[in-house]
Amino acid sequence: MASRNAAGLKAKLALFLPGIFLLGFNIGTGSVTTMAKAGASYGMSLLWTVLISCVATYVMIGVYGRYTLVTRETALQAFRKHIHPAVGIFFIIALTVGVAGSVMGVMGIIAEISYEWSKTFVAGGIAPIYWAGFFVSLVFLIFWNGRTQVFERALAVIVAIMAASFVLNFFLLMPPPVDIAKGLVPSVPDVPETKGQGPLLLIASMVGTTLFSGLFIIRTTLVKEAGWTIADDEQQSRDALFAVVMMFVISAAIMAAAAGTLFAEGIGLDNPAQMITLLEPLAGPFAASIFAIGIIAAGVSSQFPNLLMLPWLLCDYQNSERDMTLPKYRIMVFFISLLGLVVPLFEARPLFVMIASQALNVAVLPATVACIIYLGNRTDLMGAYRHSLTTNIILAAIFLFSLVTSYMGFQGLLAMVSG
């Protein structure tokens, strides 16, 4: 009886593993940094941005997933076959460059957070380079097994730790409920911009961390590998809804932790490492430790998809088997993993590296939306499942929004570089 119940629980968990993979992909240190900055600077007034971004993400996951359900083609295969091979190559290069920068920035932030946190139990703390070496080795060893199921189950554990940490912090440090409710009403804080980085740039950053093109493209690979067909459209929608709801809950919890402490005290925030040193005197060492665990789990969970991005994209484009045990892929991932040592080794600025890598990701978004508008409206490919008028209107709105976000993101990056 017990074994039967365990098997049933395992089967139910398997239904949500693709969604958990998306969640681990989406919520990383970039998201934590942006949401914490928003909460520390503007309280809960920008919560509506998270809500709209998550809704748009749900739409994009749905249309890309439905395309694969109908045609049995992944995104890159469709770009190569039905648009032009150069489009597929563009996405491979753009996403790989962005991911390379993300690997460096994410591990740099994890190392800094771990260093600050370690000061609470080791005199002087453990140097960032040792933390970076530990986490780089940990992620690569899990990858070495080579099977997608292992990655998904490892992510499930790490994402559970991340979610529990941030949700617990929400209840420990939450701002007044009325402020949370007001934050769901769209508005732009009427405050002076500091160093050219006001609420508009922050809104663009929050959207950019959620509406990530790689998320939608990799999603099609997971859908195809799961063996789903159009008959599984409802399951696909539930899976995507689970991922997006959890994205919103975790992002809102991070923002609330900063709003309930740093914003309430009038203290700003420039990087997550500050969050640890600032939270401890305000909320106690327990809350600071819980937040540190959450950030570390978020960073590690996002490193898995980052390392897998290039080999998965290449397999997808070539329509070859995704066997990550092949020597060429293990060598490829090994060298990508080593990028995680760059920031602590050369004492670079992890936040600058993260933002620079995200600038290219933001530029890819309009192309991602435009491609699915084109593919989804082709009757010869989608038949009766081609985009409806409502879907086209929503996608057009997301496309225009992505253009505005791209412009704001590049303006912000230029301001940061010149500053």
C-alpha positions as a LaTeX table, in Angstrom:
\begin{tabular}{lrrr}
\hline
Residue & $x$ (\AA) & $y$ (\AA) & $z$ (\AA) \\
\hline
Met1 & 0.00 & 0.00 & 0.00 \\
Ala2 & 2.81 & 2.37 & 0.96 \\
Ser3 & 4.71 & 1.61 & $-2.25$ \\
Arg4 & 1.55 & 2.22 & $-4.27$ \\
Asn5 & 1.05 & 5.62 & $-2.59$ \\
Ala6 & 4.69 & 6.49 & $-3.18$ \\
Ala7 & 4.37 & 5.54 & $-6.85$ \\
Gly8 & 1.24 & 7.68 & $-7.15$ \\
Leu9 & 3.00 & 10.66 & $-5.54$ \\
Lys10 & 5.99 & 10.17 & $-7.85$ \\
Ala11 & 3.70 & 10.11 & $-10.90$ \\
Lys12 & 1.93 & 13.30 & $-9.79$ \\
Leu13 & 5.27 & 15.02 & $-9.19$ \\
Ala14 & 6.44 & 14.00 & $-12.67$ \\
Leu15 & 3.53 & 15.93 & $-14.17$ \\
Phe16 & 4.90 & 19.15 & $-12.70$ \\
Leu17 & 8.62 & 18.57 & $-13.33$ \\
Pro18 & 8.66 & 20.56 & $-16.62$ \\
Gly19 & 7.03 & 23.45 & $-14.76$ \\
Ile20 & 9.55 & 23.16 & $-11.93$ \\
Phe21 & 12.34 & 23.23 & $-14.53$ \\
Leu22 & 10.90 & 26.48 & $-15.93$ \\
Leu23 & 10.65 & 27.92 & $-12.43$ \\
Gly24 & 14.27 & 27.09 & $-11.66$ \\
Phe25 & 15.27 & 28.59 & $-15.00$ \\
Asn26 & 13.35 & 31.80 & $-14.43$ \\
Ile27 & 13.98 & 32.63 & $-10.78$ \\
Gly28 & 17.70 & 33.24 & $-10.43$ \\
Thr29 & 19.92 & 35.80 & $-8.75$ \\
Gly30 & 18.99 & 38.35 & $-11.43$ \\
Ser31 & 15.34 & 38.08 & $-10.39$ \\
Val32 & 16.24 & 38.22 & $-6.71$ \\
Thr33 & 18.39 & 41.33 & $-7.22$ \\
Thr34 & 15.72 & 43.13 & $-9.24$ \\
Met35 & 12.81 & 42.28 & $-6.94$ \\
Ala36 & 14.79 & 43.13 & $-3.80$ \\
Lys37 & 15.85 & 46.45 & $-5.35$ \\
Ala38 & 12.24 & 47.24 & $-6.27$ \\
Gly39 & 11.02 & 46.46 & $-2.76$ \\
Ala40 & 13.80 & 48.42 & $-1.05$ \\
Ser41 & 13.37 & 51.47 & $-3.31$ \\
Tyr42 & 9.60 & 51.64 & $-3.88$ \\
Gly43 & 7.95 & 49.27 & $-1.42$ \\
Met44 & 5.20 & 47.16 & $-3.00$ \\
Ser45 & 4.16 & 49.85 & $-5.52$ \\
Leu46 & 5.67 & 47.93 & $-8.48$ \\
Leu47 & 4.03 & 44.58 & $-7.69$ \\
Trp48 & 1.71 & 45.11 & $-10.66$ \\
Thr49 & 4.74 & 44.85 & $-12.95$ \\
Val50 & 5.43 & 41.34 & $-11.69$ \\
Leu51 & 1.78 & 40.37 & $-12.22$ \\
Ile52 & 1.65 & 41.65 & $-15.82$ \\
Ser53 & 5.02 & 40.07 & $-16.63$ \\
Cys54 & 3.88 & 36.71 & $-15.30$ \\
Val55 & 0.65 & 36.87 & $-17.31$ \\
Ala56 & 2.64 & 37.66 & $-20.48$ \\
Thr57 & 5.03 & 34.81 & $-19.66$ \\
Tyr58 & 2.08 & 32.42 & $-19.33$ \\
Val59 & 0.81 & 33.49 & $-22.75$ \\
Met60 & 4.22 & 32.99 & $-24.38$ \\
Ile61 & 4.77 & 29.60 & $-22.74$ \\
Gly62 & 1.30 & 28.58 & $-23.93$ \\
Val63 & 1.65 & 29.60 & $-27.59$ \\
Tyr64 & 5.13 & 28.12 & $-27.98$ \\
Gly65 & 4.09 & 24.93 & $-26.21$ \\
Arg66 & 0.93 & 24.62 & $-28.32$ \\
Tyr67 & 2.96 & 25.00 & $-31.51$ \\
Thr68 & 5.05 & 21.98 & $-30.51$ \\
Leu69 & 1.97 & 20.01 & $-29.45$ \\
Val70 & 0.44 & 20.49 & $-32.92$ \\
Thr71 & 3.50 & 20.23 & $-35.19$ \\
Arg72 & 5.88 & 18.08 & $-33.05$ \\
Glu73 & 8.57 & 20.61 & $-33.97$ \\
Thr74 & 10.63 & 22.51 & $-31.41$ \\
Ala75 & 11.17 & 26.25 & $-31.74$ \\
Leu76 & 14.63 & 26.11 & $-33.33$ \\
Gln77 & 13.57 & 23.39 & $-35.74$ \\
Ala78 & 10.65 & 25.59 & $-36.80$ \\
Phe79 & 12.86 & 28.68 & $-37.20$ \\
Arg80 & 15.29 & 26.73 & $-39.35$ \\
Lys81 & 12.69 & 24.98 & $-41.48$ \\
His82 & 9.93 & 27.56 & $-41.89$ \\
Ile83 & 11.68 & 30.93 & $-41.56$ \\
His84 & 15.43 & 30.73 & $-42.30$ \\
Pro85 & 18.40 & 28.77 & $-40.88$ \\
Ala86 & 20.07 & 32.09 & $-40.02$ \\
Val87 & 17.25 & 32.85 & $-37.58$ \\
Gly88 & 18.00 & 29.68 & $-35.65$ \\
Ile89 & 21.72 & 30.47 & $-35.62$ \\
Phe90 & 20.95 & 34.00 & $-34.38$ \\
Phe91 & 19.05 & 32.61 & $-31.39$ \\
Ile92 & 21.80 & 30.11 & $-30.59$ \\
Ile93 & 24.51 & 32.80 & $-30.61$ \\
Ala94 & 22.46 & 35.46 & $-28.81$ \\
Leu95 & 21.22 & 33.15 & $-26.06$ \\
Thr96 & 24.66 & 31.57 & $-25.59$ \\
Val97 & 26.35 & 34.96 & $-25.17$ \\
Gly98 & 23.67 & 36.02 & $-22.72$ \\
Val99 & 23.94 & 32.77 & $-20.78$ \\
Ala100 & 27.76 & 33.01 & $-20.63$ \\
Gly101 & 27.46 & 36.41 & $-18.97$ \\
Ser102 & 24.75 & 35.06 & $-16.69$ \\
Val103 & 26.93 & 32.13 & $-15.56$ \\
Met104 & 29.66 & 34.59 & $-14.55$ \\
Gly105 & 27.28 & 37.02 & $-12.85$ \\
Val106 & 25.17 & 34.40 & $-11.07$ \\
Met107 & 28.15 & 32.57 & $-9.59$ \\
Gly108 & 29.76 & 35.88 & $-8.63$ \\
Ile109 & 26.66 & 36.88 & $-6.68$ \\
Ile110 & 26.32 & 33.44 & $-5.06$ \\
Ala111 & 29.97 & 33.64 & $-3.97$ \\
Glu112 & 29.51 & 37.13 & $-2.50$ \\
Ile113 & 26.31 & 36.16 & $-0.68$ \\
Ser114 & 27.94 & 33.02 & 0.73 \\
Tyr115 & 30.99 & 35.03 & 1.81 \\
Glu116 & 28.87 & 37.60 & 3.69 \\
Trp117 & 26.73 & 34.87 & 5.23 \\
Ser118 & 29.77 & 32.83 & 6.31 \\
Lys119 & 30.94 & 35.77 & 8.43 \\
Thr120 & 28.13 & 34.92 & 10.86 \\
Phe121 & 29.78 & 31.60 & 11.78 \\
Val122 & 33.44 & 31.92 & 10.62 \\
Ala123 & 35.68 & 34.79 & 11.66 \\
Gly124 & 36.43 & 36.86 & 8.55 \\
Gly125 & 34.23 & 34.61 & 6.39 \\
Ile126 & 35.14 & 32.06 & 3.71 \\
Ala127 & 36.61 & 33.71 & 0.58 \\
Pro128 & 34.26 & 34.01 & $-2.46$ \\
Ile129 & 36.59 & 31.99 & $-4.73$ \\
Tyr130 & 36.18 & 28.90 & $-2.51$ \\
Trp131 & 32.40 & 29.22 & $-2.56$ \\
Ala132 & 32.44 & 29.64 & $-6.34$ \\
Gly133 & 34.64 & 26.56 & $-6.73$ \\
Phe134 & 32.31 & 24.52 & $-4.51$ \\
Phe135 & 29.09 & 25.44 & $-6.33$ \\
Val136 & 30.66 & 25.13 & $-9.79$ \\
Ser137 & 31.80 & 21.61 & $-8.89$ \\
Leu138 & 28.43 & 20.69 & $-7.37$ \\
Val139 & 26.42 & 21.70 & $-10.43$ \\
Phe140 & 28.85 & 20.04 & $-12.85$ \\
Leu141 & 28.83 & 16.77 & $-10.90$ \\
Ile142 & 25.03 & 16.64 & $-11.05$ \\
Phe143 & 25.20 & 17.39 & $-14.77$ \\
Trp144 & 27.72 & 14.55 & $-15.27$ \\
Asn145 & 24.93 & 11.98 & $-14.91$ \\
Gly146 & 23.59 & 13.33 & $-18.19$ \\
Arg147 & 19.88 & 12.48 & $-17.92$ \\
Thr148 & 17.19 & 15.15 & $-18.05$ \\
Gln149 & 15.23 & 13.42 & $-15.29$ \\
Val150 & 18.16 & 13.86 & $-12.92$ \\
Phe151 & 18.38 & 17.57 & $-13.71$ \\
Glu152 & 14.64 & 17.98 & $-13.19$ \\
Arg153 & 14.58 & 16.13 & $-9.87$ \\
Ala154 & 17.65 & 17.98 & $-8.58$ \\
Leu155 & 15.96 & 21.22 & $-9.58$ \\
Ala156 & 12.76 & 20.15 & $-7.82$ \\
Val157 & 14.64 & 19.86 & $-4.51$ \\
Ile158 & 16.57 & 23.12 & $-4.97$ \\
Val159 & 13.47 & 25.04 & $-6.11$ \\
Ala160 & 11.53 & 23.71 & $-3.11$ \\
Ile161 & 14.26 & 25.04 & $-0.79$ \\
Met162 & 14.26 & 28.39 & $-2.60$ \\
Ala163 & 10.47 & 28.75 & $-2.51$ \\
Ala164 & 10.22 & 27.75 & 1.15 \\
Ser165 & 12.96 & 30.22 & 2.12 \\
Phe166 & 11.42 & 33.22 & 0.37 \\
Val167 & 7.84 & 32.43 & 1.41 \\
Leu168 & 8.94 & 32.01 & 5.04 \\
Asn169 & 10.74 & 35.35 & 4.83 \\
Phe170 & 7.54 & 36.89 & 3.48 \\
Phe171 & 5.65 & 35.97 & 6.65 \\
Leu172 & 8.55 & 37.08 & 8.84 \\
Leu173 & 9.10 & 40.45 & 7.16 \\
Met174 & 5.89 & 41.22 & 5.24 \\
Pro175 & 4.73 & 44.84 & 4.88 \\
Pro176 & 1.13 & 45.88 & 5.73 \\
Pro177 & $-1.42$ & 43.92 & 3.62 \\
Val178 & $-2.97$ & 47.19 & 2.38 \\
Asp179 & 0.37 & 48.09 & 0.75 \\
Ile180 & 0.43 & 44.73 & $-1.03$ \\
Ala181 & $-3.10$ & 45.29 & $-2.35$ \\
Lys182 & $-2.24$ & 48.81 & $-3.56$ \\
Gly183 & 0.80 & 47.44 & $-5.37$ \\
Leu184 & $-1.47$ & 45.47 & $-7.73$ \\
Val185 & $-2.85$ & 48.76 & $-9.13$ \\
Pro186 & $-0.63$ & 49.98 & $-12.02$ \\
Ser187 & 1.24 & 53.17 & $-11.13$ \\
Val188 & 4.72 & 54.66 & $-11.41$ \\
Pro189 & 6.21 & 55.97 & $-8.15$ \\
Asp190 & 6.52 & 59.75 & $-8.17$ \\
Val191 & 10.05 & 59.94 & $-6.84$ \\
Pro192 & 13.24 & 61.60 & $-8.15$ \\
Glu193 & 15.45 & 59.34 & $-10.20$ \\
Thr194 & 18.87 & 58.55 & $-8.76$ \\
Lys195 & 21.89 & 58.23 & $-11.01$ \\
Gly196 & 19.64 & 57.83 & $-14.00$ \\
Gln197 & 18.16 & 54.61 & $-12.62$ \\
Gly198 & 14.58 & 55.47 & $-11.71$ \\
Pro199 & 11.43 & 53.35 & $-11.59$ \\
Leu200 & 11.09 & 53.10 & $-15.37$ \\
Leu201 & 14.45 & 51.35 & $-15.75$ \\
Leu202 & 13.62 & 49.09 & $-12.81$ \\
Ile203 & 10.28 & 48.19 & $-14.41$ \\
Ala204 & 12.13 & 47.26 & $-17.60$ \\
Ser205 & 14.55 & 45.09 & $-15.60$ \\
Met206 & 11.71 & 43.32 & $-13.79$ \\
Val207 & 10.02 & 42.52 & $-17.08$ \\
Gly208 & 13.31 & 41.38 & $-18.62$ \\
Thr209 & 14.02 & 38.88 & $-15.83$ \\
Thr210 & 10.61 & 37.24 & $-16.31$ \\
Leu211 & 10.00 & 37.41 & $-20.08$ \\
Phe212 & 13.16 & 35.49 & $-21.02$ \\
Ser213 & 13.30 & 34.16 & $-24.61$ \\
Gly214 & 15.37 & 31.13 & $-23.67$ \\
Leu215 & 12.55 & 30.03 & $-21.37$ \\
Phe216 & 10.04 & 29.75 & $-24.21$ \\
Ile217 & 12.47 & 28.10 & $-26.65$ \\
Ile218 & 13.69 & 25.48 & $-24.18$ \\
Arg219 & 10.06 & 24.89 & $-23.18$ \\
Thr220 & 9.30 & 23.46 & $-26.63$ \\
Thr221 & 12.13 & 20.96 & $-26.17$ \\
Leu222 & 10.68 & 19.79 & $-22.85$ \\
Val223 & 7.18 & 19.48 & $-24.34$ \\
Lys224 & 8.45 & 17.35 & $-27.22$ \\
Glu225 & 10.59 & 15.19 & $-24.95$ \\
Ala226 & 7.58 & 14.59 & $-22.67$ \\
Gly227 & 5.80 & 13.06 & $-25.67$ \\
Trp228 & 2.81 & 15.36 & $-25.30$ \\
Thr229 & 0.38 & 15.89 & $-28.17$ \\
Ile230 & $-2.47$ & 18.34 & $-28.69$ \\
Ala231 & $-4.56$ & 16.00 & $-26.52$ \\
Asp232 & $-2.30$ & 17.09 & $-23.63$ \\
Asp233 & $-2.96$ & 20.79 & $-24.16$ \\
Glu234 & $-4.84$ & 21.02 & $-20.88$ \\
Gln235 & $-1.97$ & 19.39 & $-19.00$ \\
Gln236 & 0.46 & 21.73 & $-20.73$ \\
Ser237 & $-1.61$ & 24.72 & $-19.61$ \\
Arg238 & $-1.77$ & 23.47 & $-16.01$ \\
Asp239 & 1.98 & 22.91 & $-16.00$ \\
Ala240 & 2.64 & 26.42 & $-17.32$ \\
Leu241 & 0.13 & 27.93 & $-14.85$ \\
Phe242 & 1.88 & 26.19 & $-11.94$ \\
Ala243 & 5.24 & 27.61 & $-13.03$ \\
Val244 & 3.91 & 31.15 & $-13.54$ \\
Val245 & 1.94 & 31.26 & $-10.27$ \\
Met246 & 5.03 & 30.16 & $-8.36$ \\
Met247 & 7.09 & 32.79 & $-10.23$ \\
Phe248 & 4.69 & 35.46 & $-9.02$ \\
Val249 & 4.55 & 34.16 & $-5.43$ \\
Ile250 & 8.35 & 33.93 & $-5.08$ \\
Ser251 & 9.00 & 37.29 & $-6.77$ \\
Ala252 & 6.36 & 38.99 & $-4.61$ \\
Ala253 & 7.83 & 37.38 & $-1.47$ \\
Ile254 & 11.31 & 38.72 & $-2.30$ \\
Met255 & 9.92 & 42.20 & $-2.94$ \\
Ala256 & 7.89 & 42.09 & 0.29 \\
Ala257 & 10.92 & 41.07 & 2.39 \\
Ala258 & 12.81 & 44.14 & 1.17 \\
Ala259 & 9.75 & 46.41 & 1.40 \\
Gly260 & 8.93 & 45.36 & 4.95 \\
Thr261 & 12.45 & 46.10 & 6.18 \\
Leu262 & 14.73 & 48.22 & 3.97 \\
Phe263 & 12.00 & 50.42 & 2.44 \\
Ala264 & 10.35 & 50.86 & 5.83 \\
Glu265 & 13.67 & 52.08 & 7.25 \\
Gly266 & 14.49 & 54.25 & 4.22 \\
Ile267 & 17.54 & 52.14 & 3.33 \\
Gly268 & 18.47 & 51.55 & $-0.32$ \\
Leu269 & 19.93 & 48.45 & $-1.92$ \\
Asp270 & 22.59 & 48.04 & $-4.61$ \\
Asn271 & 23.29 & 44.30 & $-4.53$ \\
Pro272 & 22.00 & 41.15 & $-2.79$ \\
Ala273 & 25.09 & 40.87 & $-0.58$ \\
Gln274 & 24.00 & 44.09 & 1.12 \\
Met275 & 20.68 & 42.43 & 1.90 \\
Ile276 & 22.40 & 40.04 & 4.30 \\
Thr277 & 24.31 & 42.73 & 6.21 \\
Leu278 & 21.31 & 45.08 & 6.29 \\
Leu279 & 18.68 & 42.49 & 7.20 \\
Glu280 & 20.49 & 41.07 & 10.21 \\
Pro281 & 20.24 & 44.15 & 12.48 \\
Leu282 & 16.69 & 44.85 & 11.26 \\
Ala283 & 15.15 & 41.37 & 11.30 \\
Gly284 & 17.66 & 39.18 & 13.12 \\
Pro285 & 20.19 & 36.54 & 12.00 \\
Phe286 & 17.49 & 33.91 & 11.34 \\
Ala287 & 15.71 & 36.01 & 8.70 \\
Ala288 & 19.05 & 36.98 & 7.14 \\
Ser289 & 20.11 & 33.32 & 6.97 \\
Ile290 & 16.80 & 32.25 & 5.42 \\
Phe291 & 17.15 & 34.96 & 2.77 \\
Ala292 & 20.75 & 33.89 & 2.07 \\
Ile293 & 19.68 & 30.26 & 1.61 \\
Gly294 & 16.94 & 31.40 & $-0.77$ \\
Ile295 & 19.35 & 33.45 & $-2.91$ \\
Ile296 & 21.90 & 30.62 & $-3.06$ \\
Ala297 & 19.19 & 28.11 & $-4.04$ \\
Ala298 & 17.91 & 30.54 & $-6.70$ \\
Gly299 & 21.38 & 30.93 & $-8.15$ \\
Val300 & 22.16 & 27.21 & $-8.19$ \\
Ser301 & 18.77 & 26.36 & $-9.72$ \\
Ser302 & 19.31 & 28.82 & $-12.57$ \\
Gln303 & 22.83 & 27.48 & $-13.24$ \\
Phe304 & 21.51 & 24.09 & $-14.37$ \\
Pro305 & 19.58 & 25.47 & $-17.37$ \\
Asn306 & 22.36 & 27.98 & $-18.06$ \\
Leu307 & 24.91 & 25.19 & $-18.47$ \\
Leu308 & 22.54 & 23.10 & $-20.55$ \\
Met309 & 21.46 & 25.92 & $-22.84$ \\
Leu310 & 24.14 & 25.63 & $-25.56$ \\
Pro311 & 24.22 & 21.81 & $-25.93$ \\
Trp312 & 20.41 & 21.64 & $-25.85$ \\
Leu313 & 20.11 & 24.38 & $-28.47$ \\
Leu314 & 22.61 & 22.61 & $-30.72$ \\
Cys315 & 20.77 & 19.28 & $-30.38$ \\
Asp316 & 17.50 & 21.07 & $-31.04$ \\
Tyr317 & 18.79 & 22.85 & $-34.15$ \\
Gln318 & 20.38 & 19.68 & $-35.56$ \\
Asn319 & 17.37 & 17.55 & $-34.56$ \\
Ser320 & 19.74 & 15.12 & $-32.86$ \\
Glu321 & 19.35 & 13.07 & $-29.69$ \\
Arg322 & 19.95 & 14.98 & $-26.46$ \\
Asp323 & 22.58 & 12.69 & $-25.00$ \\
Met324 & 24.46 & 14.81 & $-22.49$ \\
Thr325 & 26.86 & 11.94 & $-21.73$ \\
Leu326 & 28.63 & 12.46 & $-25.07$ \\
Pro327 & 32.22 & 13.72 & $-24.54$ \\
Lys328 & 31.71 & 16.81 & $-26.73$ \\
Tyr329 & 28.84 & 18.03 & $-24.55$ \\
Arg330 & 30.62 & 17.26 & $-21.29$ \\
Ile331 & 33.69 & 19.21 & $-22.48$ \\
Met332 & 31.44 & 22.07 & $-23.63$ \\
Val333 & 29.63 & 22.27 & $-20.28$ \\
Phe334 & 32.92 & 21.97 & $-18.36$ \\
Phe335 & 34.33 & 25.10 & $-19.99$ \\
Ile336 & 31.04 & 26.98 & $-19.56$ \\
Ser337 & 31.13 & 25.98 & $-15.88$ \\
Leu338 & 34.60 & 27.50 & $-15.50$ \\
Leu339 & 33.13 & 30.90 & $-16.40$ \\
Gly340 & 31.60 & 30.84 & $-12.92$ \\
Leu341 & 35.08 & 31.43 & $-11.47$ \\
Val342 & 35.74 & 34.62 & $-13.48$ \\
Val343 & 34.04 & 37.16 & $-11.20$ \\
Pro344 & 35.54 & 36.03 & $-7.85$ \\
Leu345 & 38.92 & 35.24 & $-9.45$ \\
Phe346 & 39.34 & 38.66 & $-11.06$ \\
Glu347 & 37.24 & 40.54 & $-8.48$ \\
Ala348 & 34.90 & 41.83 & $-11.19$ \\
Arg349 & 31.55 & 43.51 & $-10.53$ \\
Pro350 & 28.97 & 40.69 & $-10.65$ \\
Leu351 & 25.95 & 42.98 & $-10.99$ \\
Phe352 & 27.45 & 44.79 & $-13.98$ \\
Val353 & 28.20 & 41.45 & $-15.65$ \\
Met354 & 24.63 & 40.29 & $-15.01$ \\
Ile355 & 23.06 & 43.45 & $-16.42$ \\
Ala356 & 25.34 & 43.48 & $-19.47$ \\
Ser357 & 24.38 & 39.88 & $-20.30$ \\
Gln358 & 20.68 & 40.62 & $-19.83$ \\
Ala359 & 20.82 & 43.53 & $-22.31$ \\
Leu360 & 21.24 & 41.06 & $-25.18$ \\
Asn361 & 18.45 & 38.85 & $-23.80$ \\
Val362 & 16.08 & 41.84 & $-23.83$ \\
Ala363 & 16.98 & 42.52 & $-27.48$ \\
Val364 & 16.10 & 38.93 & $-28.41$ \\
Leu365 & 12.57 & 39.16 & $-26.98$ \\
Pro366 & 10.91 & 41.10 & $-29.85$ \\
Ala367 & 12.28 & 38.55 & $-32.35$ \\
Thr368 & 10.96 & 35.72 & $-30.18$ \\
Val369 & 7.46 & 37.20 & $-30.15$ \\
Ala370 & 7.54 & 38.01 & $-33.88$ \\
Cys371 & 8.55 & 34.44 & $-34.78$ \\
Ile372 & 5.66 & 32.81 & $-32.91$ \\
Ile373 & 3.20 & 35.32 & $-34.38$ \\
Tyr374 & 4.34 & 34.26 & $-37.86$ \\
Leu375 & 4.47 & 30.52 & $-37.17$ \\
Gly376 & 1.25 & 30.40 & $-35.18$ \\
Asn377 & $-0.75$ & 32.06 & $-37.96$ \\
Arg378 & 0.32 & 29.64 & $-40.71$ \\
Thr379 & $-2.66$ & 27.43 & $-41.53$ \\
Asp380 & $-0.43$ & 24.88 & $-43.24$ \\
Leu381 & 1.37 & 24.33 & $-39.93$ \\
Met382 & $-1.31$ & 24.88 & $-37.27$ \\
Gly383 & $-4.50$ & 24.01 & $-39.14$ \\
Ala384 & $-7.53$ & 24.56 & $-36.91$ \\
Tyr385 & $-5.23$ & 25.52 & $-34.03$ \\
Arg386 & $-3.81$ & 28.66 & $-35.65$ \\
His387 & $-3.87$ & 31.79 & $-33.49$ \\
Ser388 & $-7.25$ & 33.34 & $-32.79$ \\
Leu389 & $-7.88$ & 37.06 & $-33.14$ \\
Thr390 & $-7.68$ & 37.46 & $-29.36$ \\
Thr391 & $-4.34$ & 35.64 & $-29.21$ \\
Asn392 & $-2.95$ & 37.81 & $-32.02$ \\
Ile393 & $-4.03$ & 40.99 & $-30.24$ \\
Ile394 & $-2.39$ & 39.87 & $-26.99$ \\
Leu395 & 0.82 & 38.86 & $-28.80$ \\
Ala396 & 0.89 & 42.20 & $-30.64$ \\
Ala397 & 0.63 & 43.98 & $-27.29$ \\
Ile398 & 3.48 & 41.85 & $-25.89$ \\
Phe399 & 5.55 & 42.62 & $-29.01$ \\
Leu400 & 5.09 & 46.39 & $-28.61$ \\
Phe401 & 5.81 & 46.08 & $-24.90$ \\
Ser402 & 9.01 & 44.14 & $-25.68$ \\
Leu403 & 10.18 & 46.93 & $-28.02$ \\
Val404 & 9.67 & 49.53 & $-25.28$ \\
Thr405 & 11.41 & 47.29 & $-22.75$ \\
Ser406 & 14.36 & 46.75 & $-25.10$ \\
Tyr407 & 14.76 & 50.49 & $-25.56$ \\
Met408 & 14.58 & 51.15 & $-21.83$ \\
Gly409 & 17.04 & 48.35 & $-21.12$ \\
Phe410 & 19.65 & 49.64 & $-23.56$ \\
Gln411 & 19.23 & 53.19 & $-22.29$ \\
Gly412 & 19.77 & 51.97 & $-18.75$ \\
Leu413 & 22.84 & 49.96 & $-19.75$ \\
Leu414 & 24.33 & 52.97 & $-21.55$ \\
Ala415 & 23.67 & 55.13 & $-18.49$ \\
Met416 & 25.37 & 52.58 & $-16.26$ \\
Val417 & 28.41 & 52.30 & $-18.55$ \\
Ser418 & 28.78 & 56.06 & $-18.89$ \\
Gly419 & 28.25 & 56.51 & $-15.16$ \\
\hline
\end{tabular}
